[in-house]
Amino acid sequence: MAHEEPLLRTERLELWRPQRDDLAGQMALLAAEETRRFLGDARPDAATQFNRLMRHAGGWSLHGYGMFFVRLAGKQRIIGNCGVFHSWRGFGHGMDDVPEAGWIIHSDHWGKGFAREAMHGALAWFDAAHGPRRIAAMIEQGNVASQKVARALGFVEYTRGYFEGSPLILYE
């Protein structure tokens, strides 16, 4: 599948806005159960992932920012989905109608610093394009790797709560 030029490049990665032909790559990204372990009800079926792709693309149209797909430089395979998207979680706690940071890296690529690298690029782009603003993040308790990424990116915990039955740590 061919993609337009990446919007962002980091030392090892290329990041681009969601495109119509990214559905198969997104489904492959979320096919591994280990990758989905802390993603709640992120089923890898086509209908669920089509809706996720449409939500990501719509965020770019409505807010001028959103999630990026991530690949290794010069490769085609989607290995991640990272960025700042506009969310409305519906449970308050500073998580409604706000920019929210999120990152998913395929389990085959864990432990290599890709989430941190991609998010450094995405956050720098967001600040340059939209000015420094509060950005929230929510991470399921027990997801120690993502908690480390959040702290490395400068996020600090501000409260804890539950979303869809999962215990969460909320960051900003």
C-alpha positions in Angstrom: 0.0 0.0 0.0 1.4 3.4 -0.9 1.2 6.3 1.5 1.6 10.0 1.0 4.8 11.5 2.4 4.9 11.2 6.2 3.9 14.3 8.1 6.7 13.6 10.7 10.0 11.8 10.7 12.0 10.9 13.8 15.4 9.2 13.9 13.8 5.8 13.2 10.2 6.4 12.4 7.7 7.9 10.0 4.3 9.1 11.1 1.4 10.0 8.9 -2.3 10.9 9.2 -4.8 8.1 8.8 -5.7 7.3 5.2 -8.5 5.2 3.6 -6.1 2.3 2.8 -4.8 2.0 6.4 -7.6 -0.3 7.6 -5.7 -3.6 6.9 -2.6 -2.2 8.6 -4.6 -1.1 11.6 -6.3 -4.5 11.8 -2.9 -6.2 11.7 -1.5 -3.8 14.4 -4.3 -4.8 16.8 -4.5 -8.5 15.8 -2.1 -9.7 18.5 -3.9 -10.2 21.9 -0.8 -9.0 23.7 -0.9 -5.7 21.9 -4.5 -5.2 23.0 -4.0 -6.3 26.6 -4.5 -2.8 28.0 -6.8 -1.4 25.3 -10.2 -2.3 26.8 -12.6 -3.5 24.1 -10.3 -2.9 21.1 -11.5 -5.9 19.0 -9.5 -6.5 15.8 -12.5 -7.1 13.6 -13.0 -5.1 10.5 -16.1 -3.2 11.6 -14.6 -2.1 14.9 -11.4 -1.0 13.3 -13.2 0.7 10.4 -15.0 2.8 13.0 -11.7 3.5 14.8 -10.1 4.6 11.5 -13.1 6.9 10.8 -12.9 8.4 14.3 -9.2 9.1 13.9 -9.6 10.6 10.4 -12.6 12.7 11.7 -10.6 14.1 14.5 -8.1 15.5 12.1 -10.9 17.1 10.1 -12.7 18.6 13.1 -9.8 19.6 15.3 -6.7 19.7 13.1 -4.9 17.0 15.1 -5.2 13.4 15.8 -3.5 10.0 15.9 -0.7 9.2 13.5 0.1 5.8 12.1 3.7 4.8 12.7 6.1 2.7 10.6 9.8 2.1 10.7 11.6 4.5 8.3 11.5 3.2 4.7 9.1 0.3 5.6 5.4 -0.1 4.9 4.1 -2.1 7.9 2.2 -0.1 10.5 3.9 -0.8 13.9 2.0 1.8 15.9 -0.7 4.4 16.3 0.4 7.4 18.4 -0.5 11.0 18.9 -2.8 13.5 20.4 -6.5 13.1 19.6 -9.6 15.0 20.8 -11.5 12.9 23.3 -14.7 12.9 25.3 -14.6 10.0 27.7 -17.9 10.9 29.4 -16.7 10.4 33.0 -15.3 13.8 33.9 -12.1 13.9 35.8 -10.6 16.3 33.2 -11.0 13.7 30.4 -14.0 15.3 28.5 -13.6 17.6 25.5 -9.8 17.7 25.7 -6.7 16.8 23.8 -5.6 13.3 24.9 -2.3 11.6 24.2 -2.3 8.0 23.3 0.1 5.4 22.0 -0.1 1.8 20.8 3.0 -0.1 19.6 2.7 -3.6 18.2 4.0 -6.1 20.8 6.7 -7.3 18.4 8.3 -3.8 18.8 8.0 -3.3 22.6 11.0 -2.3 24.6 12.8 -0.4 21.9 11.7 3.1 22.7 9.4 3.5 19.7 6.4 4.8 21.7 8.5 7.5 23.4 10.2 8.4 20.1 7.0 8.7 18.2 5.3 10.6 21.0 8.2 13.1 21.3 7.7 13.9 17.6 3.9 14.0 17.9 3.9 16.2 21.0 6.5 18.6 19.5 4.3 18.8 16.3 1.2 19.5 18.4 2.8 22.2 20.4 4.1 23.9 17.3 0.8 23.6 15.4 -1.6 24.3 18.3 0.4 26.0 21.0 1.2 24.5 24.4 -2.0 23.3 26.0 -3.0 20.8 28.6 -3.0 17.3 27.2 -4.5 14.5 29.2 -3.7 10.8 29.1 -5.2 7.7 30.8 -3.4 4.5 31.4 -4.7 1.3 32.9 -3.2 0.4 36.2 -0.8 -2.4 35.6 0.5 -1.1 32.3 3.9 -0.3 33.7 5.6 0.3 30.3 3.1 3.0 29.3 3.3 4.6 32.7 7.1 4.9 32.2 6.5 6.4 28.7 4.1 8.9 30.2 6.6 10.0 32.9 9.4 10.2 30.3 7.2 12.5 28.2 6.6 14.8 31.2 3.1 13.7 32.1 2.3 13.7 35.8 -0.5 11.8 37.6 -3.4 13.9 38.7 -6.0 11.4 39.8 -7.1 7.8 39.6 -10.5 6.4 38.5 -12.3 3.7 36.5 -13.4 3.6 32.9 -15.5 0.8 31.5 -14.6 -1.2 34.6 -10.8 -0.8 34.3 -8.8 0.9 37.0 -7.0 3.9 35.5 -4.3 6.4 36.3 -5.0 9.8 34.8 -2.1 12.1 33.7 -1.6 15.6 32.3 
